[in-house]
Amino acid sequence: MGSEGRKAASSWLNVAVDYGPLLVFLGVYRMNAPAEHSAAGEIGAIVYGTGAFMVAAVAALAFSKWRLGKVSPMLWFSTALIVGFGSLTIFFGDPTFVQLKPTIIYACFGVALLGGFMMGRALLKVLLEAAFDGLSDEGWLKLSRNWGVFFLFLAVLNEVLRAQLDFEGWLWAKLWVFLPLTFLFTFSQIPMLLKHGLSFEDRDEPLKNEPPTGG
């Protein structure tokens, strides 16, 4: 496989690691959802889906370590919160915990990245353990700032959708709203990265090394 093929495969692997557990969650939830409205049946479906989500997230982390050779600090943190908040959801039978988890992840990452930016530190490079060939320190700082703002936007968006949609609608929004927005945002950063030293041959690197947003 050539270098372009390896880059494309790595990009898709990152998407699979990020959004695969969410697809498992949605699939198991749908399989167990009651045909007619039932509060107990709905909670049961959420509990089953959450348990599958936790197992799939840990499996995705292990797969990332095996296939990509590393696990970024951001993925460690995201998986730890999935397991922690998923356990609370199962224990209390309350989906609020698993729905709050993305808001907390996005808010923590956003605040950390913007705090680092204000101190002149590009924390995104540290959190991702990634390197874009030729990208200047200024480029890394701007990328950290931009992702920080985007993460805070996602935190607010998650809370809006959580308040407006039922649980299944919220799950579908994670796929049909958050995933397209993340891809569009990632693509929008490429001109800035090229302007700050990223080589044209490596223009797809931001897709391969984008932060996890699917959990």
C-alpha positions in Angstrom: 0.0 0.0 0.0 1.4 3.4 -1.0 1.7 6.4 1.4 -1.6 7.9 0.2 -3.3 4.6 0.8 -1.9 4.4 4.3 -3.0 7.9 5.1 -6.5 7.3 3.9 -6.7 4.0 5.9 -5.4 5.8 9.0 -8.0 8.6 8.6 -10.8 6.1 8.3 -9.5 4.1 11.2 -9.6 7.3 13.4 -13.2 7.8 12.3 -14.1 4.2 13.1 -12.4 4.4 16.6 -14.2 7.7 17.3 -17.7 6.9 15.9 -17.8 3.1 16.0 -18.8 2.9 19.6 -21.6 5.4 19.0 -23.0 3.2 16.2 -22.9 0.2 18.5 -24.8 2.3 21.1 -27.4 3.3 18.6 -27.8 -0.2 17.2 -28.2 -1.9 20.6 -30.6 0.8 21.8 -32.7 0.4 18.7 -32.8 -3.4 19.0 -34.1 -3.2 22.6 -36.3 -0.1 22.3 -40.0 -1.0 23.0 -42.4 -1.0 20.1 -44.9 1.1 22.1 -44.0 3.8 24.5 -43.0 2.4 27.8 -40.9 4.2 30.4 -39.4 1.0 31.8 -38.8 -0.4 28.3 -37.1 2.9 27.3 -34.8 2.8 30.3 -34.0 -0.8 29.7 -33.0 0.0 26.1 -30.8 2.9 27.3 -29.1 0.7 29.9 -28.4 -2.1 27.3 -27.1 0.5 24.8 -24.9 2.2 27.4 -23.4 -1.1 28.4 -22.6 -1.9 24.8 -21.2 1.6 24.3 -18.8 1.2 27.2 -17.5 -2.2 25.9 -17.2 -0.8 22.4 -15.3 2.3 23.6 -12.8 0.2 25.5 -12.4 -2.1 22.5 -11.9 0.9 20.2 -9.2 2.2 22.5 -7.4 -1.2 22.5 -7.8 -1.3 18.7 -6.3 2.1 18.4 -3.3 1.0 20.4 -2.9 -2.2 18.4 -3.5 -0.8 14.9 -2.2 2.8 15.1 0.5 2.1 17.7 -0.7 4.8 20.2 -3.5 6.2 22.2 -3.7 9.9 22.5 -4.3 11.5 25.9 -7.6 12.9 24.5 -8.8 9.4 23.7 -7.8 8.1 27.1 -9.8 10.9 28.7 -12.8 10.4 26.5 -12.9 6.6 27.1 -12.5 7.1 30.9 -15.5 9.4 30.9 -17.6 7.0 28.7 -16.9 4.3 31.3 -17.5 6.5 34.3 -20.7 8.3 33.1 -21.9 5.1 31.5 -21.6 3.3 34.8 -23.7 6.1 36.5 -26.3 5.8 33.8 -26.6 2.0 34.3 -26.6 2.3 38.1 -29.2 5.0 38.4 -31.2 4.1 35.2 -30.9 7.8 34.1 -29.7 8.7 30.6 -28.8 12.2 31.8 -25.3 11.1 32.8 -24.4 9.6 29.4 -25.9 12.7 27.7 -23.9 15.0 29.9 -20.6 13.2 29.1 -20.0 14.9 25.7 -20.7 18.3 27.1 -18.1 17.8 29.9 -15.5 16.4 27.4 -16.0 19.3 24.9 -16.0 21.9 27.7 -12.8 20.5 29.3 -11.0 20.3 26.0 -12.2 23.7 24.9 -11.1 25.4 28.2 -7.8 23.6 28.2 -6.9 24.5 24.6 -7.9 28.1 25.0 -6.1 28.4 28.3 -3.0 27.0 26.7 -3.4 29.4 23.8 -3.5 32.4 26.1 -0.3 31.1 27.8 1.4 30.7 24.4 1.2 26.9 24.6 -0.2 24.7 21.8 -1.7 22.0 24.0 -3.4 20.3 21.0 0.0 19.0 19.8 0.6 17.5 23.3 -3.0 16.1 23.7 -3.0 14.5 20.2 0.7 13.4 20.3 0.6 14.4 16.6 3.1 16.2 14.4 2.3 17.9 11.1 5.4 18.2 9.0 6.6 21.8 8.6 3.8 23.4 10.7 5.1 26.4 12.6 4.6 27.1 16.3 2.2 29.9 15.3 0.2 27.4 13.2 -0.1 25.0 16.1 -1.2 27.8 18.4 -3.9 28.9 15.9 -5.0 25.4 15.5 -5.3 24.9 19.2 -7.3 28.1 19.6 -9.6 27.2 16.7 -10.3 23.7 18.1 -10.8 25.2 21.6 -13.5 27.5 20.3 -15.1 24.7 18.2 -15.1 22.4 21.3 -17.0 25.0 23.3 -19.4 25.4 20.5 -20.0 21.6 20.5 -20.6 21.7 24.3 -23.3 24.3 23.9 -24.8 22.5 20.9 -24.9 19.2 22.8 -26.9 20.9 25.7 -29.3 22.5 23.2 -30.0 19.2 21.5 -30.2 17.3 24.8 -32.9 19.8 25.9 -34.8 19.7 22.6 -34.7 16.1 21.5 -35.7 12.8 22.9 -33.0 10.2 23.6 -33.1 8.5 20.2 -33.2 11.9 18.5 -30.1 13.0 20.4 -28.3 9.8 19.5 -29.0 10.3 15.8 -27.9 14.0 16.1 -24.5 12.7 17.2 -24.1 11.1 13.8 -26.0 13.5 11.5 -25.1 16.8 13.1 -21.8 16.4 15.0 -20.0 14.2 12.5 -20.6 16.5 9.4 -19.8 19.6 11.5 -16.5 18.1 12.6 -15.5 17.2 9.1 -16.4 20.6 7.8 -14.5 22.3 10.6 -11.5 20.1 10.0 -11.4 20.8 6.3 -11.8 24.5 7.0 -8.5 24.5 8.9 -6.4 23.2 6.0 -5.8 26.6 4.3 -4.6 28.1 7.6 -2.3 25.1 8.2 -0.9 25.3 4.7 -0.3 29.0 5.2 1.7 28.2 8.3 4.0 25.6 6.9 2.1 22.3 6.5 3.4 20.8 3.3 0.9 20.4 0.5 1.6 16.6 0.3 0.4 16.3 4.0 -2.8 18.3 3.5 -4.8 15.3 4.7 -2.9 15.0 8.0 -5.5 17.1 9.9 -8.1 14.4 9.1 -5.9 11.6 10.3 -5.0 13.4 13.5 -8.3 15.2 14.3 -9.3 15.1 18.0 -12.0 12.6 19.1 -15.5 14.1 18.9 -17.8 11.1 18.5 -18.2 10.1 22.1 
